[in-house]
Amino acid sequence: MEIRTVLPGAKSGCVTVPASKSWAHRMLITAALSSDPCEIICDGISKDIEATVKCLNALGADISITVGTEEECNPKDTVIKVRPVIKRVDHSGSTALYSHLSCGESGSTLRFMIPVVGALGINGAFHMEGRLSERPLKPLTEVLTKHGMTFRKDGQVLYCMGQLNGGSFEIPGNISSQYISGLLLALPLLPEDSTLNVTGTIESGDYIEMTVRAIEEAGVKFERKGYTFNIEGKQKYKVPESLTVEKDWSSAAFPLCMGAFSEEGVTVTGLNINSVQGDKEILNILERFGADIRINGTEITVRKGMLKGQVIDASRIPDLVPVISAVAAGAEGETRIIHAERLRIKESDRLATTTAMLKALGADIEETEDGLLINGSGANAIDGCRTNDDFKLKGGKVDSFNDHRIAMSAAVAAGICENEVVITGAECTDKSFPGFWETIGSMD
């Protein structure tokens, strides 16, 4: 188990972040299902992206990664070469054969690939690690079962069998956007036309829009009215010869939030301010807290201001909750995070683990029925009677709970701690932000 120590006090500097794993998942799948090879520029290969690559190779694609090296502090391009799926697993004979797909702890990989495996008519054995096997799949498997697939779970392995058939699909939108994305990726491949109707409240709708754009850019045609999609069958993906994955706003949230505690500020380079990534909302959240935000093209700089508590609806941005809780711990007054129930089924129960991590550092934080209540220390107040030396968290030792966002949020909280923050299980950050600790170490 890796242990990392983050020194107390504000950080400053200019950093970059990895490519968006959300975009990379989608680009890799559409490329592997395409008619021609392509190259994907994707700096920062996280464990989740490696999982999707492994699964696609298990289905018959030929995907190789050439990792860039550093030169004059700027990383060279990391290139993923994708040769599409060109073979099928032979299921003839009395015993079904399985393609073994290692998902690691990646929920996106699992939920995207299950419908794709069905669309290809391949029997798949999905191998899961960590808490992935505990995360809900029933709404997805139920609708796939109605269309020709069967499922059997044995511990950490999920067996999927049968050819997925087209027709009318209906699935709730309030549990996971990944169910909808997986179906959108798979349905164009089916021989029959299909209708996908997403019912109820839509959670994390920005991720659905990302999938819509990904399949559109790969040449897929469909008609849409709200969240009802009419998708023709027998379509073929055709991606460009070269694709570039934009930088990840989810990863950028951590250094940007560090800037909210810093006089000099933190700059993150290479960000797409017009991105459809939902976690770009971190800029609006930090602005409402009172941080000073400067945008110069693809460079975003955040400096501290008079941080004030606020009410935050987390239904669209659940992954940001741990890090904005760290900011709230340094704001003045109460911050209430609502509509965050889904955090209980992530890599950890993030309502519980965010609370445990920040309490260990000295924060006043409590769980509520659907979120968190944080009474801020006011450590970042810059006017009035409070100074930068008052009302800080004490620091200390925390557990990552094998959750990358908890570990990185603890590093952010170090910016308002009197003593160092020691994080156990720190290697988990590689799940989404390879090189995170080196990035933090480069700051002043």
C-alpha angles and dihedrals in degrees: 000000000000120000122202127189120207116196116233124255140050121321128212137181146093117283142165129221134214125271117276110276089200090061093039093057091054096043092048093051095046090046093049090051093045128105097241137037121263142180123236121200105213117161112201114031107211126196090255091057091047088054093055091048091052092050094049091048089051088058092054106274120129108223123168130181125214106194116214124233130223122262122176089347092300118108117232119232118286108217127206112196112204126197108183129245105282103167140051128219111254109240096175118126133047097294121063115232121217134215105223113224120190109207098174106197095321112129091184092055093050098044095043095046100047094070091039091055089051092049090053091048093237125143106232133198106200113202113206132193135197115357094337094104089055095055115100120269102152098101089054098042092046093057092043091050089057088057103051108285128115129201138203126179123206111179108292094355125085116197116206121190138177142041115289112233128207127241135094117348124187124183135163117253099207101076109050133348086207090075090058093044092051091052093046090054094048107038098070088061095059122102091233131060116255141200119210115197117187110201135201127002115356114228121196091003091170089070091054089052089051090056091046090054092046094055092042090053088050091057101260116149126208142147119240138194112176105307096340113102125192106200126187117225129230093046123149126214116235115182125183119268090253132031131181122206112221122230119281118255091192090061092040090059091075100057090036090056089048086059090060088071096044131092091202093038136213124269123203116197133207099031123149106228089193093053121137089219107126095218090068080089086085088087093058091045093051091046091053089049087057103254120150109247125190123186120198110171106290093351119093120190124190123191130177125271136165097306115210129186121253144176112263124194103211098186093105098034108036094149091062095059099092095050096042087050088059090053091047089054088063097042126093116256134357127337117190119194113199139183092030100127093123090068089080091072100049127100084301133001089277096194089058097038095045088052093048093047096049093041089054088057092049103264125147102235135144136183119243129194093272106013146337139307116208124185102202125226094223088228092146099052109129102185136048125026097329122090134191089261095059134079097012126153114256099233124215141143122330137179119234090209084219087286117131095207093052092051093048093045090054088056089052091050089056086077090076099034126110093211135035122282116231114200122195121203089028094156089080090083088080087075090079110354113043109193094023095138092048089050092052090044090057092062123096 
